[in-house]
């Protein structure tokens, strides 16, 4: 049985669902293990509580990329 974690979901998305956009994970875990795993897998991490400006920037960048392509 595979335990569903943010990094598992991001890995699945990157490999099978959307290869044009890098996945992002939102987590309340501020440990170094999560950040290191994200770095190795090549995705970004937003830490909770997410600041509105950070979320707005992420969504704006994703929308801009999607509209180009």
C-alpha contacts under 8 A as a table, 3 or more apart, distances in Angstrom:
res1	aa1	res2	aa2	distance
4	X	8	X	6.07
4	X	9	X	6.90
5	X	8	X	5.09
5	X	9	X	6.27
6	X	9	X	5.13
6	X	10	X	6.11
6	X	25	X	6.08
6	X	26	X	7.79
6	X	27	X	7.83
7	X	10	X	5.01
7	X	11	X	6.04
7	X	25	X	7.32
7	X	37	X	7.47
7	X	38	X	6.99
8	X	11	X	5.14
8	X	12	X	6.22
9	X	12	X	5.08
9	X	13	X	6.13
10	X	13	X	5.06
10	X	14	X	6.03
10	X	23	X	5.41
10	X	24	X	6.90
10	X	25	X	7.06
10	X	43	X	7.49
11	X	14	X	5.17
11	X	15	X	6.14
11	X	23	X	7.97
11	X	41	X	7.16
12	X	15	X	5.28
12	X	16	X	5.85
12	X	17	X	7.02
13	X	16	X	5.51
13	X	17	X	4.67
13	X	18	X	5.76
13	X	19	X	7.49
13	X	23	X	6.70
14	X	17	X	6.36
14	X	18	X	5.87
14	X	19	X	5.44
14	X	21	X	7.63
14	X	22	X	6.46
14	X	23	X	6.33
15	X	18	X	7.36
15	X	19	X	6.49
16	X	19	X	6.96
18	X	21	X	5.99
18	X	22	X	7.86
19	X	22	X	7.20
21	X	62	X	7.58
22	X	42	X	7.55
22	X	43	X	5.88
22	X	44	X	7.76
23	X	43	X	5.49
23	X	44	X	6.88
24	X	43	X	5.66
24	X	44	X	4.82
24	X	45	X	5.67
24	X	46	X	7.29
25	X	43	X	7.56
25	X	44	X	6.37
25	X	45	X	4.81
25	X	46	X	6.09
26	X	45	X	5.87
26	X	46	X	4.73
26	X	47	X	5.66
26	X	48	X	6.65
26	X	50	X	7.90
27	X	30	X	7.71
27	X	45	X	7.25
27	X	46	X	6.46
27	X	47	X	5.06
27	X	48	X	5.65
28	X	47	X	5.62
28	X	48	X	4.70
28	X	49	X	7.15
29	X	34	X	7.05
29	X	47	X	7.19
29	X	48	X	7.91
30	X	34	X	7.41
30	X	35	X	7.95
30	X	47	X	6.94
31	X	34	X	5.97
31	X	35	X	7.04
32	X	35	X	5.17
32	X	36	X	6.02
33	X	36	X	5.16
33	X	37	X	6.11
34	X	37	X	5.20
34	X	38	X	6.18
35	X	38	X	5.15
35	X	39	X	6.19
35	X	45	X	7.00
36	X	39	X	5.04
36	X	40	X	6.21
37	X	40	X	5.14
37	X	41	X	6.14
38	X	41	X	5.14
38	X	42	X	5.86
38	X	43	X	5.27
38	X	44	X	6.33
38	X	45	X	6.83
39	X	42	X	5.05
39	X	43	X	6.26
39	X	44	X	7.36
46	X	50	X	6.55
47	X	50	X	5.86
48	X	51	X	7.96
50	X	54	X	6.80
50	X	55	X	6.67
51	X	54	X	5.34
51	X	55	X	6.45
52	X	55	X	5.18
52	X	56	X	5.98
53	X	56	X	5.02
53	X	57	X	6.03
54	X	57	X	5.11
54	X	58	X	6.20
55	X	58	X	5.10
55	X	59	X	6.12
56	X	59	X	5.25
56	X	60	X	5.94
57	X	60	X	5.09
57	X	61	X	6.10
58	X	61	X	5.22
58	X	62	X	6.22
59	X	62	X	5.08
59	X	63	X	6.05
60	X	63	X	5.16
60	X	64	X	6.06
61	X	64	X	5.11
61	X	65	X	6.14
62	X	65	X	5.16
62	X	66	X	6.09
63	X	66	X	5.00
63	X	67	X	6.11
64	X	67	X	5.26
64	X	68	X	6.44
65	X	68	X	5.29
65	X	69	X	6.37
66	X	69	X	5.25
